[in-house]
Amino acid sequence: MKKKTSLACSECGSRNYTVSASGSNKQVRLEVKKFCRHCNKHTLHRETK
């Protein structure tokens, strides 16, 4: 079963994107550079619960 997780901006903390992740327990969180509309620039987004 896949569960939804959010991607939060590392600068402002807003949760802009959702990602469906596999149900297995991972030790490393996903980090992706994406556009943040609140910061108005590309920033690093990290996976949150």
PASEBA-1860 file (N, C-alpha, C; in nm, 3 decimals):
! residues 49
1> MKKKTSLA> 0.082/-0.117/0.000/0.000/0.000/0.000/0.088/0.125/0.000 ~ 0.050/0.223/-0.080/0.125/0.347/-0.086/0.062/0.450/0.006 ~ 0.147/0.530/0.069/0.093/0.635/0.154/0.143/0.770/0.104 ~ 0.065/0.874/0.131/0.100/1.007/0.085/0.192/1.076/0.186 ~ 0.294/1.140/0.134/0.381/1.221/0.217/0.393/1.358/0.151 ~ 0.425/1.457/0.230/0.435/1.594/0.180/0.581/1.631/0.161 ~ 0.604/1.724/0.068/0.737/1.782/0.051/0.730/1.925/0.103 ~ 0.816/1.958/0.199/0.816/2.090/0.259/0.941/2.166/0.215
9> CSECGSRN> 0.923/2.295/0.192/1.033/2.382/0.153/1.132/2.394/0.269 ~ 1.261/2.386/0.240/1.361/2.393/0.346/1.382/2.536/0.396 ~ 1.341/2.636/0.319/1.360/2.776/0.361/1.240/2.830/0.438 ~ 1.120/2.819/0.381/1.003/2.878/0.448/0.918/2.775/0.522 ~ 0.935/2.646/0.492/0.863/2.542/0.565/0.724/2.510/0.512 ~ 0.680/2.576/0.406/0.546/2.549/0.353/0.545/2.416/0.279 ~ 0.436/2.344/0.294/0.422/2.212/0.230/0.350/2.230/0.098 ~ 0.426/2.227/-0.012/0.375/2.260/-0.143/0.336/2.139/-0.226
17> YTVSASGS> 0.402/2.026/-0.208/0.383/1.911/-0.296/0.351/1.787/-0.214 ~ 0.280/1.692/-0.277/0.255/1.562/-0.216/0.311/1.455/-0.307 ~ 0.360/1.348/-0.245/0.422/1.238/-0.317/0.367/1.109/-0.260 ~ 0.340/1.012/-0.344/0.298/0.881/-0.294/0.423/0.794/-0.281 ~ 0.448/0.746/-0.160/0.566/0.666/-0.131/0.525/0.524/-0.101 ~ 0.616/0.431/-0.119/0.587/0.291/-0.090/0.575/0.271/0.060 ~ 0.512/0.164/0.099/0.485/0.136/0.240/0.605/0.089/0.318 ~ 0.716/0.058/0.251/0.832/0.008/0.322/0.897/0.120/0.404
25> NKQVRLEV> 0.964/0.081/0.512/1.030/0.177/0.598/1.164/0.217/0.537 ~ 1.178/0.347/0.510/1.302/0.398/0.454/1.379/0.472/0.563 ~ 1.510/0.471/0.554/1.592/0.543/0.649/1.624/0.684/0.599 ~ 1.623/0.702/0.466/1.661/0.830/0.407/1.536/0.900/0.354 ~ 1.523/1.030/0.383/1.408/1.106/0.333/1.439/1.163/0.196 ~ 1.336/1.174/0.115/1.348/1.225/-0.021/1.379/1.375/-0.019 ~ 1.477/1.418/-0.102/1.511/1.560/-0.115/1.514/1.594/-0.263 ~ 1.434/1.694/-0.303/1.422/1.732/-0.443/1.423/1.884/-0.453
33> KKFCRHCN> 1.487/1.937/-0.558/1.481/2.080/-0.582/1.356/2.110/-0.662 ~ 1.265/2.189/-0.604/1.140/2.224/-0.670/1.113/2.372/-0.652 ~ 1.016/2.423/-0.730/0.980/2.564/-0.722/0.886/2.587/-0.604 ~ 0.919/2.686/-0.522/0.833/2.724/-0.409/0.766/2.855/-0.446 ~ 0.634/2.855/-0.449/0.562/2.976/-0.490/0.562/3.081/-0.381 ~ 0.589/3.041/-0.256/0.596/3.138/-0.147/0.730/3.211/-0.146 ~ 0.838/3.139/-0.174/0.972/3.200/-0.183/0.996/3.260/-0.321 ~ 0.919/3.214/-0.420/0.929/3.257/-0.559/1.064/3.221/-0.620
41> KHTLHRET> 1.117/3.102/-0.585/1.242/3.053/-0.643/1.251/2.902/-0.622 ~ 1.348/2.839/-0.687/1.371/2.696/-0.672/1.449/2.673/-0.542 ~ 1.394/2.587/-0.456/1.458/2.555/-0.329/1.455/2.405/-0.307 ~ 1.529/2.361/-0.208/1.531/2.220/-0.172/1.407/2.187/-0.092 ~ 1.334/2.083/-0.133/1.215/2.038/-0.062/1.244/1.900/-0.003 ~ 1.210/1.882/0.124/1.235/1.757/0.193/1.105/1.688/0.228 ~ 1.110/1.556/0.233/0.993/1.476/0.265/0.958/1.490/0.414 ~ 0.829/1.512/0.443/0.780/1.519/0.580/0.674/1.414/0.599
49> K> 0.630/1.397/0.722/0.527/1.298/0.750/0.389/1.354/0.729
END
